[in-house]
Amino acid sequence: MAEKKIGTVSNYFDHVSVAAIKLGASLKKGDTIKITGGETDFKQKVSSIQIQHEKVEKAKKGDEIGIKVKEKVRKGYKVFKV
């Protein structure tokens, strides 16, 4: 399956390793994402999604979500669904 850009990192919280992502397409728990930008390029499975500190199973286009990430990311990095 081809990679599809689904969002952009809008913030990163170092102390909890959480990326805030502005979605341009839907995303659900269990999906695999790839985050690229700068020297960073990694894939990971989405184990949990939060919107306004509430756990949700899925998020839709336009939502601002928080997900735990395994590597440091920066504002502006691109998020793809793979």
N, C-alpha and C positions, 0 to 999 in steps of 0.2 A: 504494500500500500504506500502511496506517495505521502510524503510529509506535507502537512497543511498548517500554515501559520494560524494560530488561534489566539495569540495575545502578545502583550509586551509587559516586561517587568516594570512596575511603576515605583517600587520601593523594595528595600531589603533590610531585614531586622537581624543583625549579626548575632545578638545575644540569644536568639531562639532559632536561628537558621531558617527563617521564614521569608519567602518571597511574596510580595503583593503583586498580583498580576491583573491587568485590565484585559478582560476577555473580548475577543472579536468573533468568537464562536463558542459553542457549548463544550463543556468538559464534565466528565463524571468520574467518580471514584473508581479506581481500577484501570483507567486509561494510562497509556504510556506517553510521556512527553519528552521533548528534547529542548534544552535551553542552550542558545548560542549567543556569543557576543564576546568581544575582546579575545582573550586566551581561552575562554570557557566554551566547552562543547561537551555536554553530557546528556544521557538519557536516564530517566527514572520512572517508576510506576507511581501514580498518584495514590497515596495511602489515605489521605484525608483532605478535605476542602473546608475552609471556613469563610463565611461571609459575616462581617461585623461580629466576630468572635463566636458565631454560632456554627456548629458542625452541620454540614449539608452533604447530601449524596451526590448532587449535581449542581452545576451552575450554568447560566445561559449567557448568550452574547450581551455585552454591556455591563455584566457584573464585575465587581472588583473583589477578587478572592485572595485568600492567603493559603499557601501550601508550604509544607516543610520541604526544604531542598537539601540535597547531600553535599552540594558545593556552594561556595560564595558566588552570588550573582550581583549584577549592578543594574541600576535604572537604565532602561532602553534596550536591554537584552531581549531577543526575540524568543517566543515560546511556540513550539510546534507540537501537533499531535502526530504520533507515528504508529 
